[in-house]
């Protein structure tokens, strides 16, 4: 009877692995589809007009002066008390870990 039990486990394992493989393939297909370029019509379906914005690049060729006013609000240091800045986009937690 033990031989039959071993076959049963082996069979269930192979079915499980097949399902996992199929799930991975499906996820890869979805990921590839999500990354593919979406083709959209430049014309609005409801009005029939072209709704794309046109930008004039003369502003940049004429010097492109900064129009924003006021002081810079971003800070280079870490604002959280139990964290330390590692580099520009990364911080590490230095406080006690809650269990």
Secondary structure by P-SEA (a helix, b strand, c coil): caaaaaaaaaaaaaaaaaaaaaaaaaaaaaaaaaacbbbbbccccccccccbbbbbcccccccccccccccccccccccccccccccccbbbbcccccc
